[in-house]
């Protein structure tokens, strides 16, 4: 029996559509596995209780980008195709409209679909030479200071070569997929997901010549706070975070485990980009 995963935003409309999809799949002899999650202090965070089963045919994600990122954490390093169904605010990871869901589901369960690979990052944190965290990230790794903290001083190395010490409110290291998220809001460029690149975007840099930098996805990025600092956080996809200090070393590089996103027929990345950013193409 085929099994399909469902990850659902805690929203009445999304839950109602998920129930409809569940019944539609069950009537065709397909078992449905729903992601169970733990609620955190931040009401919009969805933390999976357990990893997704490895035998899923695919994962349907009903929600916005935050729900999709939670689903990516749920599948972990497994090679499971995913498709997003929009039930959130402006986002780039949910390509399918609600009224097209069942038609798309028919194509998927019959095997009539294609996927595209999206690069992920892996981040490791070391303290006193001991690894204390290891995360796989679809969008971005962010070092950020609290509202009242002073500027963060972040020593940054690329393949063991000193690049600079960022003096800023923080630093974003993003994949091409994540280039349209926090990095874009901080002034970073949009990178097509087919490109093999990583973008580093400082947040409100004190030195105006510190601009966003696009680098190859073959490098290793090493980060460390240059001086003792209080209230500095390291976050992964905005889903999980930890406090860091000048004793911690953060290594970021391309993950060997990309995700596979199911392609919507007759829709390109540029169609999504124009729709999400409301680029009309008309004369002003």
Secondary structure, DSSP 4 states (H G I P E B T S, - for coil): --EEEEEE-S-HHHHHHHHHHHHHHHTTT-EEEEPPEEE-SSTT-EEESSPPPTT-S-EEEEE-HHHHHHHHHHHTTS--EEEEEE-SSS-SS--B-GGGHHHHHHHHHTT---EEEE--EEEEEEETTEEEEEEEESSEEEEEE-TTS--EEEEEEETTEEEEEEEESEEEEEETGGGGTHHHHTTPPP--TTS-EEEEEEES-SSTT---EEEETT--EEEEESS--SSEEEEETTTEEEE--TTEEEEEEE-S--EEEEPPTT--HHHHHHHHHT------
